[in-house]
Each structure stands twice: as structure tokens, then as C-alpha cells.
């Protein structure tokens, strides 16, 4: 897991694609990461899909912090005065 995280961190760092997370997004991100990796430790064949999905979710939030920002940002209003607008840098629109 560390190798995957480190590779994505290096790419994000080099191209400066991370955006600053507010407190709510940071709490949400780390909660998903911790609970996801904890759920991935469940034992038994009946929890196979739970383990896979929780590990993938935790890894996604660990490797891409902006995912937490996007998911917590759906309830926010996007305007010019916002510290965390829902559009990417440069004013381009998401498809």
C-alpha cells in the first residue's frame, strides 16, 4: 500500500495538482481511510466483497485527497468569493 501511495504522492507533488482541504474534508478523508483499512481486516469468506470494496475506498481517499474535497463540496455554494470553489484551477468547468 505504501508503494502505491508514494507513487501517487510523487505525481501529485510534481504537478502540484492537490488543492487545500478544509477541516471538514480532512476529517472525512481520514475517517474513510481509517475505517476502510479497518474493515479490510474483517475475517471470513462472507466478508470478501466488504474487504475488497473497503480497501479500494480507503486507497482511493489515501492516494487522491481531492476526492474528499469533491465529495464534501457538493453541498457548498460555488461563487467567486469562495475559498473552495467547485471548479478546478483556471476556471475550467468539470464535465
Buried (B, 14 or more C-beta within 10 A) or exposed (E): EEEEEEEBBEEBEEEEEEBEBBEBBBEBBBEBBEEBBEBBEEEEEEBEEEBEEBBEBBBBBBBBBBBBBEBBBEEBEEEEEEEBBBEEEEEEEEE
